[in-house]
Amino acid sequence: MTVTEKPGYLHVVVTGQNTLENVELYLRELNRECAARGVTRVLIEEKLTGRRLETWDVYQIASQGSIGGSGKFEALAYVDRNACGDLMRFAETVANNRGIPLNVFATVQEAEAWLQGKIT
């Protein structure tokens, strides 16, 4: 996980194998990093390789992440470089229904533009 401070938000690039354990690990690390820096806006650029996670795994991640993240973030922009289908839209819906302001984008540029609009 590489973290870069941008004006008003953190840009996090995640690499490695796409496993349930790795996703849970980077989300915990991200939560700690944001708390330590007092940051509430994040761009997650996921570049994980390997088999895509199953729908149930994505549901669990979005649900469990909501337990620790609800009320901590103003905006989470998410770009999955290897996404296919509507699975990330499903994750977006689950997260938002649990109080996590997550929006999924196709490109980093779209995500950055959205985040910059959230900065007051």
N, C-alpha and C positions, 0 to 999 in steps of 0.2 A: 504494500500500500504506500503510495507516494502522495504526500499532502502539500499543496501549494496554496499559500494565502493570496487571495484576490481581493480587490476592493469590495468589502461587504459580504464576502462568502469564502468558503474553502472549496478548492477543486481537488477531489480525491480520485486518483487513478488506481484501480485494483487489477492486479495481474495474478496469474497462477492457474491452478486446476479448478474447474467448476464443480465443486462438491458442496453438499449441504454444510459440512463442517467448516469449510473455508469461507463460505458466505456468512455463516453465523459469527465466525471469528472476526472477519473484517468489519462487520456491523458493530460488534462489541467494541473493537478498537476505535472505530469512528465515533461512537458515542462518547467514549472516554476523551478522545482528542477534542471533540467539540466542547465538552464540559470544561476541560482544562483551559481552552482558549476563549470560552464565553461566546462561541459562535452558534447561531441559530439558522443559518442558511448554508446549504451544502449542494455541490454538484458532484454526483457519484458517476464516474466514467468506468464502467466495468468491462474489462477485457479478459475475462476468464475463458479458458479453453477446455475442450472436452465435451462430453455428453451434456445436453441441457437438462436442467432439473425437471422433475415431474411436477404436475399441478399441485399435488398434495404437499410437496416440499416447499413450493413457492407460497402456498397458503400458510403453512406453519411459520415460515420466515416472516412473512408480512404480519401475521397475528402476534407472534412472539416479540418481534421488533416493536410492535405498537405498545406493548406493556412497558418497555423501558423508554420509549421515545415520545409518548403522548404528552403534549404540552411543552416539550423541550425545543421543538423546531418551528420556525416560521415558514420555511420553504425547503423542500428537498427535490432537486432536479436529478433525474436518473437517466443515464444513457447506457444501454447494453449494446456494445459493438457487435455481439454475436447473437442477438435476439432473433427469433423467428416466430411468426404467428402472433397471437394475441395474449400470450401468457403474461407478459409484463403489464399489459392493460388490466388484466385480472389482479395482479399484485397491487397496482395503483388503486383499484377499487377497494380491495381488502384493507389496505393501509389507510386510505381516506375514511373509510367507515369506522376505523378505530382511532381516529384523531391524529393521524400522521399526514401532514400536507405534502404528499408525494405526487409529482407529475413526471410522466415518462416522455422522453423526447427521442427522436430519431438521430439527432446530431448534437454535438457539443455546442455549436453556434446557437441553435434554437434554445437549448437549456440555459446558456449564458444570458441570452436576451431576456428570457423569462425571469431569471434570478435578478438581473439588473433592474427590471421593472418592479421588483419587490423591495428594493433598497430605498429607504426613505431618508 
